[in-house]
Amino acid sequence: MKAHIILPIFLLCIAISTVVLADQSEQSYTQESQQLLEQLQPHIKETLRKIATIENEVGRQGEHYFYSMTVAATHEVQSLGVVLDKQKKQVGFKVLSVTPGSLADKLQISAGDIISTINDIEITESTAIKALHDLQILTAGEQLKMSTLHAGVYRELIADITKTHIPEFSLQIGTPTNITTTQSNTQCGEVFVANSPPVTKDFYPVSVQKVDGKNVHANNLRLSPGIHTLELKEYITDTAFTRRRGEMKNRKKLEINVLPNTRIYLVAKFNRAKRSRLTTGEYWQPVIWKQSQRSCNLEDVL
């Protein structure tokens, strides 16, 4: 199952069309799910209206604006659903907010609560990083155990961790960029950045800065078959990784062989053992996460 949201933007006149593609053999969405999908449109439209206003203020015409993203299908492990104050950790983590409907919400955790232990780890300044790491690598089928201080009362909480299949989805604003060589045919392959790669494998997002030496303004590209050189920028957010402005080699080149009707997903591979080697760039490497067969034609209009 795959959902596409294709959104042309023209100044403040924004046309929106939403297409949900499903295998005919599968049952349709429930009425409640369909309502949630339909509620996406006004939220997206309002966001695009704000973007159009901002771009107009700096002299950029909306019909020349382009942005796209694709998030690959994943089996997403249930997260706790809280924002924590990670600065003051001498006596645990203070909960700043709770996502409605999340695991934390179901456990009746509230903003202002203090989480004092995570999986039997008492949270102190020296154990905070390990405790946060445990929250980031929750595994389906395991249990999460926590101690919390709620309204002056200590509580012991236990939750079973589950996972949910999240289908691939795409968001596109404007017209995609086609980058071709001198070939006259319309064959092509696609290069996509993975917006939510599995961090448990030390994979993180990248953005495409250049293709064959030319600046680009899109992360999802159609390229003519053959060898292309991409310049990529990493976006590593691991808690064990500390950025230092001006010292980092956070852009690297990657040579890829684009095949017809093939989609390539790119990620940044974090080298945990060399996380302090910022100036040499040894802390990461651009890599191909996976490839899949997808029809591609440069004459297609999305």
N, C-alpha and C positions, 0 to 999 in steps of 0.2 A: 504494500500500500504506500502511496506517495502523494503528497499534497503540494501543489504549486500555487503560489500567490503572485500574480503578474500585475505590476502596478505602474502604468505610464504616468508621468507627472509633467504637467504643462502649466507653468506659472502657478496661479492660484486655482486654476480650473483642473481638478484632479479626477481622472476617470479611473475607476477601480473595477476589476473583474476578478472574481474568485472562482477557481476551478478545483474541485476535489475529485481525484481520480481513484477509483477503486476497482479491484478485480470483480468481474460480474458474478463470480461464484460465491463471493463473500456477502454476508448480510450488511445492509446499510447501517449507518450510524443510528444510535438511539435518538429519540427526540431531544433529550437533554443535551447530548453531544452536539447535535446539529445546531441547537440554539447557541451553544458556546462558540461554534465555528462562525456563525453569522454575527456574533457580537464582536468578532475580530475586526470587521470592516470599518465601523465608525472609529475605533481606536487607531487603526492604521491611517485612515483618512485624516484624522486630526493631526497625527504626527507628521504626515506629508505636507499638510497645510503650513505647519510651523517651519518645516525644512524649506519649503518654497519661499516663504517670507524672508527667512535668513539669507538664502541664496540671492534673492532679488536685491536685498539691501547692499550686497557686495558686488552687484552688477552681473551676476551669473544668471543666464536665462534658463528657465526650468526645462525647456525642451532639449537642452544640451547636457542635462544632468543624468548621470548613470550610477547606479549602485546595485550590487547583487550579493547574495549570500546563499549558501546551501549548507544545511546541517544534516550530516549523514545519519541514517537510521542507527539507533543504539538500543541496547537493553540497559536502561537507566536504573541504577540501584537507588532505592529510596534514600533521600537525604533528610537530615534533621529539620531543616527549614527555619533556621534562626540566624540573626545577625548578632555577633558577640563583640563585646568590648575586649579586644586582645591586648590593650595597653596595660590595664590594671589586672594582673594575674597572680598577685600574692595570695589571694584567698579564693581563687576560682575565677571563672568567666562570668561577667554580668551579661544578661540577655538584654539586648537593645530593642529587638523587635522579633516578632514571630509571624511567619507566612501563614495566612488563613488556609485551613485544610491540610496543613503539613503534618508530619509525624509529631513535631513538637506541640502543635495545636491539639492534636488528639491526646497527647499526654498531659494536656492542661498546663503546659509551661507558658509563662507570661513574661512580658517585658518587665524588667526589674528583678527577676529571679536570678539567683546565683547558682551556676553549675560548679559543684566543688570536686566531683570525681567523674571520670569517663573511663569505663571498662577497668575499674579498680585502680586507676591512676589518680592519685591526689594531685590536683592542679596547683602547682607552685610556679615560681619564676623559672625554675630549672626543668620542670616537666611539661610546661605549656606546649612546646613545639611537638613533643611526642603525642600529647593528648589531641591536639588539632589534627595531626597526621592520622590518627585513628578515626577521627570523624570523616576525613576525606577518602578513606579507603574502606568504607563499610561494604561488607560482602553479603549478598543475598543468602538467606538461610541461617545467618548468624544472629546473635542477640547483641543489642546495645544496652549497656547498663550505665546508669548515671545516678548520682546523688545531687539533689537540688535543695536550695533554701527558698521556700515559697511562702510569702506572708509570715515570716518568722518561724515556719515549721519545716524541718528537714524531711525530705521524701526520697525513697529509693524507687527508681523507675527502671523497668525492663521492657524492651520493645523488640519484636521480631522484625528483621530487615527483609524487605521484599524487593523485587525488581519489576519494572514495567517496560514493555516494548514501545519505544517512541519512533514513529515512522519518519522517514526522511522528508524534509520540507525545504522549499526554496522560496526566497523573496527576491523579486527583481523590480527595480524602479528604472524606467527608461528603456533604452535600446542597448543590447549587449555589444561589446567590442569584439570585432573579428580581426585577428592578426594573421595575415597570410604572407607566404613567400611569393615567388614569381610563378608558382604553379597556377595553371588556369582552371583546374578542376575544383569542385566544391567540396571535396572530402575534407574532413577535419576530425580532430579529437578535442576533448574538453579537459581543462585543468581547473580543479576546484580546490579551495582551501577548506580544511575541515574545521568548522567552528567549535565543535565540541568533541575533540578526540579523547580517547581514554587516558586520563591522567594517571591511572594506576599503572600504565605502561610507560610513564614519563613522556607522553606525547602531549604537545601543546599547540595552540593555533599559530599560524603565520599569516602574513599579508604579502601580496605580490607587489613589488616596487617597480621592477623593470622586466621587460621581455625582449631579449636580443638587443639590449642596450637602450631600448625606448621606454620612456616613462608610461605607466599605465594607471588607470583610475578605477580598476575593477579587480576583484579577487577571483571571479569565475570567468574563465576565458575560453574561447574557441580558437584553436591554433591549427594551422595547416600541418599535415603529417611531416615528420622529420625531426631533426635535432634542434632543440631550442635551449637557450640559456636564460634562466630566471634569476632575478635578484629578490631574495626573500628576507623579511624582517620577522624576528621571533617575538612572541608574546607569552613568555613563561611566567607563571604565577605561583610556582611551588613555594610553600611556606619556608622551605630550607634555603631559598634563593634570595639573595639581597642585591638589589641594583645599585650601581653607583654612577651617577651622571658623568658623562665625558670620558669614561674609561672603557666602555663596553664595545665589543665588536658584535653588535646585534643584527647585522645584515651579512648575508652570505649568498654566494651564487650556487645554483644547482643546475646541472645539465640533464635534460630529460629527452627521451625519445618518444615523441607523440605518435601514436598509432591511430589509424582511422577508426571511428566509431568506438573509441575507448575513453573512459573518464578516469582521470588520475586525481587522487586526493593527496594533498601535501600537508605535512605537519613539521613541527620542530621537535627533535628528539633531545630531551634534557639529559646531559651527562652529569649525574649527581656527584660522582667521584671527583669531577673537575669543576665544580660549581663556583670556585673562587677564581678561576682563570678567565677573567673577563676581557682583558686587553687582547689576548690571543684568540678569543672566541672558542676555546676548547670546551666550554661548558655546554655547547649545543651543536647540532648538526641538522640541516634541512634534509628530510627524507621523504620518500613516497610511502604513505601509509597503506594504501590499497588501490586496486584498479578494478573497474567493472566495464562490462560491455554496454554502451549507450549509443543509440543512433545519433549521428551528428552531420549536419549539412549547412554549409555557410550561407546558403540561400534561404534557409528557414527563417521565418519571422516569428519570434516568440510573443 
